[in-house]
Amino acid sequence: MKKKSDKQKDLQALRGELEHAYHVFVTSYEKFTVAQDFELRKVVRAAGGKYRVVKNNLASKAAEGTKSEALLSDVRGMTSLAYTSADPVALAKALTAYAKTNPALVFKAGMVEGRVVNIREIQSLANMPSKEALIAKVMFLINSGAQRLAVSLNGVARNMAVALNEAIKENKFGQ
């Protein structure tokens, strides 16, 4: 049995992590083996997140006064949290891919940018392109417009140079 001071430290540690986590996914880990749990932790870490098995009472107390209070106020059953302050799409993709191969991982709910989302919205989030892919697409669109402008301006100068060259060849400039 843990001492009260150890429980208080655990509560403060989880509260500190939840205050900085903008994206939280609540899952159930029932019937997990140790190997599955180890593999899930590696997957979450690779996606830039953290994974933690929590007691429901600890989770609801730690969430009091944080953005995740509405999410964790009424959790039931065996509960684990995957959370990050970075890219929620990467974490949602990682968890969804892991859940497809390991049906023991079940989503309960989630929070993205401080807004509670349901399981369907988590699936939609997992189907989105990553933040890096979206930035690359935007940069391509911006660059393609600038590139077209540069080609057009270059074409005008090139056409003018060709016309002057032809005029010189035809000796139209006063000799």
Secondary structure, DSSP 8 states (H G I E B T S, - for coil): ---HHHHHHHHHHHHHHHHH-SEEEEEE-TT--HHHHHHHHHHHHHTT-EEEEE-HHHHHHHHTTSTTHHHHTT--SSEEEEEESS-HHHHHHHHHHHHHH-TT-EEEEEEETTEEE-HHHHHHHHHS--HHHHHHHHHHHHHHHHHHHHHHHHHHHHHHHHHHHHHHHTT-S--
